[in-house]
Amino acid sequence: MKRDIFFPEADIPVVVVPKTYPDGYTIGWHNHDYCQLVYACSGVMVVEAEQSLWVIPPQRAVWIPAGISHKVEMYGLAEMRNVYLKPHCSPHLPNSSTVVNVSSLLGEIIAYMTTGRFEQGNTGEKERLVGVLLDQLKIADQAELSLPLTKDKRLVMVCESIMAQPAENKSLSDWSKSLNISSRTLSRLFRQEMGMSFIEYRNQVRLFQALKRLASGQSVTSVALDVGFVSLSAFNRLFKRHFGTTPGHYFKRID
């Protein structure tokens, strides 16, 4: 399904569309003729596109090129500030979907572009601000925070089970016996198809599931244990490796 985007001014190739969605809301599969930065200043989004799955907290966003089908699920109250760009103004931006860090400056520009002050500004002022926004997108750090999806039937069985029950501690050896293949073969499949080891994949799933629960207001300790981390400190270490701070400080900073 294709969704059209209205650009109020022909000379301004970027528009920011603010919308608020409740917990559990899903925007089904669709695409645009325009590039999109899927961004929310609150809540957590799950974005699926190009055989990958991303769980996106505030201060992160997903860049989606024009024409790419995607869907979005909301966890917690999601205040979205989607940025749409005409393809001709983004030749130096990624040509595949990816996660980017949203700097304080980029976040403030996006927020300002939803205000009446921006709408009432003259064309020159708007063009200059759009230029800064594009520059910020070009230099935005890409974040390695995705779950690849696979069509290999053996891996699908393993991955779907881990997604449904992240706390389950079934080992690589246990799974290889269930699938009637060697541990070495299963390990190689994970590397080839998913680009990561079995343990790395399971930890990534646990982190993703934790983000969704934290966005819904659950306590850090209960979330850490519920998704399978052996301790709060183990969860904090992995979270800090990805986000630069502990989950408690991260969501407190967002609030």
C-alpha atoms as one frame of an Amber mdcrd trajectory, in Angstrom:
protein
   0.000   0.000   0.000   1.372   3.392  -0.996   0.796   6.420   1.229   0.949
   9.941  -0.177   2.610  12.775   1.731   1.576  16.399   1.279   4.399  18.926
   0.939   2.829  22.343   1.637   5.555  24.286  -0.187   7.049  23.192  -3.510
  10.401  24.849  -2.719  10.818  23.044   0.618  11.719  19.364  -0.023  11.320
  18.284   3.604   8.215  18.045   5.782   7.813  16.848   9.383   4.507  15.171
  10.256   3.749  14.935  14.008   1.363  12.234  15.204   0.706  10.560  18.548
  -0.145   6.866  18.727  -1.311   4.793  21.721   0.481   1.769  23.120  -0.040
  -1.240  20.861  -0.938   0.708  17.709   0.338  -0.729  14.417   0.886   1.066
  11.118   0.611  -1.765   8.578   2.803  -2.454   5.570   3.121   0.549   3.263
   5.647   2.597   1.317   6.184   6.145   0.085   7.578   7.861  -2.984   9.706
   9.805  -0.498  12.542   9.001   1.880  11.535   8.846   5.541  13.149   9.189
   8.940  10.938   7.184  11.320  11.422   8.997  14.618   9.553   9.261  17.910
  10.533  11.541  20.791   8.755   9.243  23.263   7.748   5.605  23.343   9.455
   2.695  21.618   8.816   1.617  18.022   9.322  -1.739  16.348  10.098  -1.192
  12.669  10.307  -3.966  10.083  11.765  -3.419   6.611  14.127  -5.122   4.167
  14.319  -8.422   6.050  15.359  -6.674   9.274  13.665  -5.811  12.541  14.568
  -2.786  14.663  13.404  -1.818  18.138  13.814   1.950  18.282  13.853   3.936
  21.534  13.909   7.753  21.613  17.201   9.303  20.454  17.326   6.724  17.663
  15.497   6.679  14.325  15.223   4.464  11.255  16.164   5.861   7.864  13.995
   4.321   5.110  14.705   5.131   1.443  11.900   5.891  -1.002   9.835   2.927
  -2.154  10.815   0.562   0.680   7.856  -1.237   2.285   7.804  -1.119   6.075
   5.532  -1.414   9.095   5.696   0.155  12.566   4.396  -1.023  15.960   4.169
   1.231  19.035   5.058   0.385  22.639   4.173   3.031  25.193   2.672   6.354
  24.099   4.575   7.142  20.889   4.926  10.791  19.902   6.138  10.430  16.335
   7.859  13.183  14.389   8.277  11.552  10.998  10.530  13.383   8.556   9.770
  12.974   4.840  12.273  14.043   2.191  11.976  14.252  -1.570  14.546  11.813
  -3.024  16.457  14.449  -4.988  17.571  16.211  -1.792  19.132  13.125  -0.200
  21.734  11.759  -2.680  24.373  11.382   0.044  22.123   9.579   2.516  22.001
   5.760   2.864  20.358   3.781   0.047  19.197   1.041   2.411  17.293   1.101
   5.695  19.431   1.729   8.760  19.301   3.009  12.337  20.792   6.432  13.068
  21.479   8.294  16.287  19.398  11.457  16.663  21.632  14.188  18.064  20.251
  16.891  20.348  20.527  19.409  17.496  18.769  17.152  14.991  16.003  16.432
  17.504  15.510  20.152  18.182  15.357  20.966  14.456  12.755  18.262  13.873
  10.694  19.551  16.809  10.953  23.172  15.598   9.744  22.201  12.120   6.411
  21.128  13.634   5.734  24.575  15.139   3.808  27.565  13.867   6.983  29.672
  13.983   8.535  27.491  11.291   5.370  27.541   9.179   5.227  31.349   9.366
   8.888  31.801   8.434   9.944  32.945   4.977  11.263  30.571   2.320  14.896
  31.581   2.848  14.777  30.829   6.571  13.139  27.466   5.921  15.684  26.516
   3.266  18.566  27.304   5.615  17.065  25.208   8.415  16.403  22.332   6.018
  20.041  22.589   4.939  21.178  22.158   8.544  18.800  19.211   8.985  20.238
  17.503   5.891  23.784  18.133   7.118  22.908  16.594  10.480  21.461  13.528
   8.764  24.588  13.116   6.649  26.875  13.089   9.695  24.541  11.111  11.980
  26.188   7.994  13.379  24.657   4.746  12.220  23.796   2.420  15.092  24.261
  -1.350  14.911  20.947  -2.261  16.469  18.943  -4.642  14.319  17.597  -8.159
  14.225  17.963  -9.703  10.785  15.116 -11.920   9.613  15.668 -15.226   7.841
  13.766 -17.564   5.538  15.818 -20.619   6.490  13.207 -22.930   8.034  15.611
 -24.244  10.662  16.595 -20.786  11.850  13.002 -19.553  11.688  12.041 -22.211
  14.223  14.857 -21.186  16.580  14.375 -17.434  16.172  10.606 -17.492  16.614
  10.997 -19.510  19.809  13.585 -17.079  21.209  11.413 -14.080  20.298   8.416
 -15.651  22.030  10.358 -16.867  25.086  13.542 -14.792  25.442  14.194 -16.075
  28.971  14.447 -19.675  27.791  18.027 -20.927  28.204  18.002 -23.627  25.546
  21.596 -23.888  24.319  22.979 -24.113  20.790  23.632 -27.798  21.437  20.031
 -28.318  22.587  18.714 -26.671  19.446  21.019 -28.631  17.156  19.656 -31.866
  18.629  16.073 -30.664  18.121  16.854 -29.861  14.480  18.893 -33.036  13.953
  21.949 -31.127  12.757  25.378 -30.587  14.293  26.156 -27.674  16.588  28.819
 -26.584  14.105  26.261 -26.458  11.275  23.787 -24.445  13.346  26.524 -22.070
  14.481  27.592 -21.561  10.858  23.982 -20.916   9.822  23.672 -18.140  12.404
  26.868 -16.513  11.163  25.895 -16.788   7.499  22.213 -15.859   7.747  22.110
 -13.533  10.750  25.604 -12.047  10.768  26.050 -12.884  14.445  26.485 -15.827
  16.777  23.635 -17.675  18.486  24.497 -16.048  21.837  24.713 -12.581  20.268
  21.335 -13.078  18.616  19.686 -14.218  21.847  21.148 -11.269  23.780  19.925
  -8.903  21.070  16.422 -10.361  21.308  16.482 -10.002  25.086  17.557  -6.378
  24.789  14.835  -5.666  22.237  12.133  -7.294  24.340  13.375  -5.378  27.389
  13.087  -2.041  25.551   9.443  -2.713  24.706   8.626  -3.565  28.323  10.524
  -0.594  29.745   8.567   1.709  27.428   5.377   0.366  28.998   6.577   1.418
  32.463   7.754  -1.889  33.930  10.596  -1.791  36.465  14.157  -2.313  35.251
  14.845  -5.216  37.625  11.700  -7.172  36.758  12.254  -6.614  33.037  15.885
  -7.765  33.210  14.948 -11.017  34.923  11.783 -11.619  32.881  13.633 -11.515
  29.554  16.390 -13.852  30.721  19.327 -11.859  32.068  20.980 -13.611  35.012
  21.241 -10.342  36.938  20.462  -6.646  36.772  24.174  -5.888  36.380  24.415
  -8.157  33.310  21.471  -6.327  31.731  22.945  -2.938  32.614  26.267  -3.854
  30.991  24.673  -4.876  27.688  22.322  -1.888  27.682  25.187   0.511  28.373
  27.223  -1.016  25.553  24.449  -0.089  23.103  23.132   3.174  24.568  25.993
   4.623  26.599  24.111   4.597  29.897  22.044   2.313  32.122  18.348   1.681
  31.341  17.240   3.536  34.467  19.148   6.681  33.495  18.197   6.364  29.829
  14.437   6.360  30.344  14.698   8.932  33.147  16.572  11.248  30.774  13.849
  10.824  28.165  11.137  11.716  30.678
